[in-house]
Amino acid sequence: MFLFLGNTMNSTLPTVALVYDFDGTLAPGNMQEFGLLQALGYNNPNDFWNICDQLAKTNDAGGIAVVMYAIQAAAQRAGVQCTRAFLREHGKSVQFFPGVIKWFENINTYAAQIGIDVKHYINSSGIKEMIEGCAIAKAFERIYACSYLYDSQGDACWPAVVVDYTKKTQFLYKINKGIREVSDHVRINEFVPSNQRPVPFERMIYFGDGETDVPCMRTIKANGGHSFAVYGNEKKRSLAQQLLAEGRVNFACAADYTEDGEMMVIVKRILDKIKADYTLSQHEAENRDTLNMFTALGDSLE
């Protein structure tokens, strides 16, 4: 008897998540310094950051929440409506490291060539509304970042989401489990077997530059994914090399996103590996299914 099994391999493309911090990773410096602080009366951005540092120390407060408060308070003093549109408009002025603008198209093109579905995410302590207004906003599947609640006149009146290093880690699990909503606090804590999660950690790549990224870097690296410590100046380079030496990241790379840059070369090789691992796992699953089928057939003939 001849039994034709055919090709039973799953034709679904593996999904890979590239997750980026924003300030210092994709953009040099803080996004607020590209015009927002100046519009709020701070010609020297350091004056604003010094005020935030002092407020945080005096009140023993979280630094990210203080920055959000200080922006809102500065707008009130300056007689400026801090609306969603106002923040998005200043997001248009944000500048980026070399190659960032075309990075996403280049990665997507390569991924399509080798049979991978790539999705890009922002995981940032910056202002979501500003990121939504920047030149690369449309590249992202989801932007996880700080955001405001707005009153009936459209003015920012209270933080809606405050993203510190622990919140950043939570967003990784949302990506891992396929949860889009920040407000969903139920499914994020439900048990889901690893093999049923839309984006396993081993198919994640994380890009960050600072201390708030370290838990994410470690989480992804420890679970088989890949983490990059990105640096745009000597101070950040020292931190990146330290993180590499401590085993918290897989790679330390300059913030060069150009087509021939080191980071592009490494990411392509990671995508190659992910595709090869996925294909091999599919062959192994097919082999087990075939063996089980023949075992069942043999049992039925006895």
Sequence and secondary structure as in RCSB ss.txt:
>XXXX:A:sequence
MFLFLGNTMNSTLPTVALVYDFDGTLAPGNMQEFGLLQALGYNNPNDFWNICDQLAKTNDAGGIAVVMYAIQAAA
QRAGVQCTRAFLREHGKSVQFFPGVIKWFENINTYAAQIGIDVKHYINSSGIKEMIEGCAIAKAFERIYACSYLY
DSQGDACWPAVVVDYTKKTQFLYKINKGIREVSDHVRINEFVPSNQRPVPFERMIYFGDGETDVPCMRTIKANGG
HSFAVYGNEKKRSLAQQLLAEGRVNFACAADYTEDGEMMVIVKRILDKIKADYTLSQHEAENRDTLNMFTALGDS
LE
>XXXX:A:secstr
              EEEEEE  BTTTBSS GGGTTHHHHTT SSHHHHHHHHHHHHHHHT  HHHHHHHHHHHHH
HHHT    HHHHHHHHTT    TTHHHHHHHHHHHHHHHT EEEEEEEEEEEHHHHHHSTTGGG SEEEEEEEEE
 TTS EEEEEE   HHHHHHHHHHHHHT   TT  SGGGS   GGGSSS GGGEEEEE SGGGHHHHHHHHHTT 
EEEEEESSHHHHHHHHHHHHTTS SEEEES  STTSHHHHHHHHHHHHHHHHHHHHHHHHHHHHHHHHHHHHHHH
H 
